[in-house]
Amino acid sequence: MPNILVIGSINMDMVARIDHIPLQGESVLGEGYSFNPGGKGANSAVAAARLGGKVSFAGCVGRDDYGKALRKVLQDENVDDALLAETADAPTGYAPILVQKNGQNGIIVFPGANQRIDPADVPAMFDRPVDAVMMQLEIAPEIVFLASQEAEKRGIPVILDAGPAQAFPVEKVKSLFILSPNETETTALTGLPVETEEQTRAAAQALLKKSAAKYVVIKMGARGAYVLGQGVDQMVPSFKIHAVDPTAAGDTFTGAMTLRCGDILRAVRYGCAAGALAATKLGAQPSLPTQLEVERFLAERS
């Protein structure tokens, strides 16, 4: 298994189960809530670790109880937390997640300490064996650019999960091996719709040209994932499941795909399986599958 360096966000999630997301001025009664570890970066790191990867996590938490609890979670999940910094200038990232009965969700992210990663710390993040760098867009853009430059110096591939949705200058990300947005993020990056396969291909082509990535992998939920690059032009179908909560399914997909990205189509299928399993349980990191669960799931559907 490769040595994965994840540079990204780490949050405490508050997951609330409700019938539907309130309309403007409306109050609804919730069915229950819980606090769970989350954040796109930490989710991908824990997902990769549970699937057998050797993972180091670089990020920042506040000097508060949430920060202490999240650090312990990383340690319990066998994720190296030596690069997880602390700051007294901001609270640990926090995200209320509203999960509806139909399995869809809405998320509000308060970045907090995630925006306080020190640029001066970035070079030292590479003072260890690193085979691939995985990043997301819940941290300061400057950190993404600096880390990609360090990766380029060392010939290390970068995998970028382009979420949350925003008009981000992906052309500034160096050494980009895989650019992986979901449908909403694809439209935010390109201004193009992704409702049909032809539209998706056109958007992927635009991203490939703009970013100079080796591959563009568009995550499309229940439809699967569309892969373009290096002679590959293919939709990889997902798996039929009963979705309970899609929170972290995309993060799980990215973590799983990164572990297997020597063969892009097999990697994407593995990511689809891991992401599907994550959507069958409530919460972010509590839903992440193990290597045995994914292998069993794939064997049953071979």
C-alpha positions in Angstrom: 0.0 0.0 0.0 1.2 3.5 -0.8 2.2 6.2 1.7 -0.6 8.8 1.5 -0.2 12.4 2.7 -3.6 14.0 3.2 -3.6 17.8 3.6 -7.1 19.0 4.4 -9.9 19.9 6.7 -10.9 18.2 10.0 -14.3 19.1 11.6 -16.6 18.0 14.3 -20.0 17.2 12.7 -23.4 17.5 14.3 -25.7 15.2 12.4 -29.4 15.9 12.8 -32.1 13.6 11.4 -35.1 15.5 10.1 -38.1 14.9 7.9 -37.1 17.7 5.5 -34.9 20.7 5.4 -36.9 23.7 6.7 -38.2 26.3 4.2 -37.6 30.0 5.0 -39.3 30.9 8.2 -40.3 27.2 8.9 -39.5 25.2 12.1 -39.4 21.4 12.0 -39.0 18.9 14.8 -35.9 16.7 14.5 -35.8 13.0 15.2 -32.4 12.9 16.8 -28.8 14.2 16.6 -25.3 13.0 17.3 -21.7 14.4 17.2 -19.3 12.6 14.8 -15.8 13.3 13.5 -15.7 14.7 10.0 -14.2 17.2 7.5 -13.4 16.3 3.9 -9.7 15.8 4.6 -10.0 13.7 7.7 -12.8 11.7 6.1 -10.6 10.8 3.2 -7.6 10.1 5.5 -9.6 7.7 7.7 -11.2 6.1 4.7 -7.8 5.3 3.2 -6.5 4.0 6.5 -9.4 1.7 7.1 -8.8 0.3 3.6 -5.2 -0.5 4.5 -3.3 2.6 3.5 -0.4 4.2 5.4 -1.8 7.7 6.0 -0.4 10.9 7.4 -2.8 13.8 8.0 -1.7 17.5 7.9 -4.2 20.1 9.1 -5.1 22.4 12.0 -7.5 22.3 15.0 -8.3 24.7 17.7 -7.1 24.3 21.3 -10.5 23.1 22.5 -12.3 19.9 23.4 -13.3 19.2 19.8 -9.7 19.5 18.7 -8.6 17.0 21.3 -11.3 14.6 20.5 -10.6 14.7 16.7 -6.9 14.1 17.3 -7.7 11.0 19.3 -9.9 9.7 16.5 -7.0 10.0 14.0 -4.8 8.1 16.4 -7.4 5.4 17.0 -7.8 5.0 13.2 -4.0 4.5 12.7 -3.6 7.9 11.0 -0.3 9.6 11.7 -1.3 12.9 13.4 2.2 14.4 13.8 1.4 17.0 11.2 -1.8 18.1 12.8 -1.2 21.6 14.2 -3.1 23.5 16.9 -4.0 27.2 17.0 -5.4 29.4 19.8 -6.7 31.9 17.2 -9.7 30.0 15.9 -12.0 27.2 17.1 -11.9 23.7 15.6 -13.9 23.4 12.4 -17.6 22.6 12.9 -20.3 21.3 10.5 -24.1 20.9 11.2 -25.4 18.3 8.8 -29.2 17.9 8.2 -30.1 14.4 7.0 -33.6 14.0 5.5 -35.7 10.9 5.5 -35.2 10.5 1.7 -31.4 10.1 2.3 -30.4 13.5 1.0 -28.6 16.0 3.2 -27.6 19.6 3.6 -24.3 20.7 5.2 -23.1 24.0 6.7 -19.3 24.2 7.2 -17.7 26.6 9.6 -14.0 26.3 8.7 -12.5 27.7 11.8 -8.9 26.4 12.4 -8.9 24.7 9.0 -8.0 28.1 7.5 -5.0 28.5 9.8 -2.6 26.0 8.4 0.8 27.8 8.4 2.3 28.1 4.9 5.7 27.8 6.5 4.8 24.3 7.7 4.2 23.0 4.2 7.7 21.9 3.1 8.2 19.9 6.3 5.1 17.9 5.5 7.2 16.2 2.8 10.0 15.2 5.2 8.7 11.6 5.2 8.0 8.9 2.6 5.1 10.2 0.4 3.8 8.3 -2.7 0.7 10.5 -3.3 -0.8 13.7 -1.9 -4.5 14.0 -1.5 -6.2 17.4 -0.9 -9.6 19.1 -0.9 -10.8 22.7 -1.0 -11.9 23.2 2.6 -8.5 24.7 3.4 -6.9 28.0 2.2 -6.1 27.9 -1.5 -2.5 29.1 -0.7 -1.9 25.8 1.1 -3.1 23.8 -1.9 -0.9 25.6 -4.3 2.2 25.5 -2.0 1.8 21.7 -1.4 1.3 21.0 -5.0 4.6 22.9 -5.8 6.4 20.8 -3.2 4.9 17.7 -4.7 6.0 18.7 -8.2 9.6 19.2 -7.0 9.6 15.6 -5.7 7.7 14.0 -8.6 4.8 13.1 -6.3 1.3 12.9 -7.9 -1.5 15.0 -6.5 -5.1 13.9 -6.2 -7.5 16.8 -5.7 -11.1 16.4 -4.6 -12.6 19.6 -5.9 -15.1 20.2 -3.1 -16.9 22.1 -1.8 -18.2 23.7 -5.0 -16.4 26.9 -6.0 -14.8 28.7 -8.9 -11.3 27.5 -8.1 -8.2 28.1 -10.3 -7.3 24.4 -10.8 -4.7 25.4 -13.4 -2.5 26.6 -10.4 -2.4 23.1 -8.9 0.9 21.5 -9.9 1.7 17.8 -10.4 -2.1 17.1 -10.7 -2.7 13.4 -11.4 -6.4 13.1 -10.7 -8.9 16.0 -10.5 -12.2 14.7 -9.0 -15.2 17.0 -8.6 -18.8 15.9 -8.2 -21.5 17.2 -10.5 -22.2 20.4 -8.7 -18.4 21.1 -8.3 -17.9 20.4 -12.0 -20.5 23.0 -13.0 -18.9 25.5 -10.5 -15.5 25.0 -12.1 -16.6 25.0 -15.8 -20.0 26.7 -16.0 -21.2 23.7 -17.9 -24.1 21.3 -17.1 -23.5 17.6 -16.5 -27.0 16.2 -16.9 -26.3 13.9 -19.9 -23.3 11.8 -20.7 -22.4 14.1 -23.6 -22.6 17.1 -21.3 -20.5 15.3 -18.8 -17.9 14.4 -21.4 -17.7 18.1 -22.6 -17.3 19.3 -19.0 -14.6 16.7 -18.3 -12.7 17.7 -21.5 -12.8 21.4 -20.4 -11.4 20.4 -17.0 -8.7 18.2 -18.5 -7.6 21.1 -20.7 -7.8 23.7 -18.0 -6.0 21.7 -15.2 -3.5 19.6 -17.2 -4.5 16.7 -15.0 -3.7 13.2 -16.2 -7.3 12.2 -15.4 -10.6 13.9 -14.6 -12.9 11.7 -12.5 -16.4 13.2 -12.0 -18.3 11.7 -9.1 -21.9 11.3 -10.0 -23.5 9.6 -7.0 -25.9 6.8 -7.9 -24.9 7.1 -11.6 -21.3 6.2 -10.9 -18.2 8.1 -12.0 -17.1 9.4 -15.4 -13.4 9.0 -16.2 -11.5 10.9 -18.9 -7.8 11.0 -19.7 -4.8 9.0 -21.0 -6.9 7.2 -23.6 -9.7 6.4 -21.1 -13.2 7.7 -21.8 -15.7 5.7 -19.8 -18.6 5.9 -17.3 -18.0 3.5 -14.4 -21.4 2.5 -13.0 -22.1 2.6 -9.3 -23.9 -0.1 -7.2 -27.5 -0.2 -6.2 -27.9 0.4 -2.5 -30.4 1.7 0.0 -29.0 5.1 0.8 -29.3 6.3 4.4 -26.9 9.3 4.4 -24.5 10.3 1.6 -22.3 12.3 3.9 -18.6 11.4 3.3 -19.5 9.0 0.4 -17.5 11.2 -2.0 -14.6 11.5 0.5 -14.6 7.8 0.8 -14.6 7.4 -2.9 -11.5 9.6 -3.2 -9.6 7.9 -0.4 -10.3 4.4 -1.9 -9.5 5.5 -5.5 -6.2 7.0 -4.4 -5.0 3.7 -2.9 -5.6 1.9 -6.2 -4.8 4.6 -8.8 -2.2 2.5 -10.6 -5.1 1.1 -12.7 -7.6 4.0 -13.0 -10.7 2.0 -14.0 -10.2 -0.6 -11.2 -9.4 2.3 -8.8 -12.7 4.1 -9.7 -14.7 0.9 -9.4 -13.2 0.3 -6.0 -14.0 3.9 -5.1 -17.6 3.4 -6.2 -17.9 0.4 -4.0 -16.4 2.1 -0.9 -18.5 5.2 -1.5 -21.7 3.1 -1.9 -21.0 1.4 1.4 -20.5 4.7 3.2 -23.9 5.9 2.0 -25.6 3.0 3.7 -24.8 4.3 7.2 -25.5 7.5 9.1 -22.7 10.0 9.8 -19.3 10.8 8.2 -16.5 8.7 9.7 -18.8 6.2 11.5 -20.0 5.1 8.0 -16.6 4.5 6.4 -16.1 0.9 5.4 -13.1 -1.4 6.1 -11.0 -3.2 3.5 -12.7 -6.5 4.2 -16.2 -5.0 3.8 -15.3 -3.5 0.4 -13.7 -6.7 -0.8 -16.7 -8.7 0.3 -19.1 -6.2 -1.3 -17.3 -6.4 -4.6 -17.1 -10.2 -4.5 -20.8 -10.4 -4.0 -21.4 -8.2 -7.1 -18.7 -9.6 -9.4 
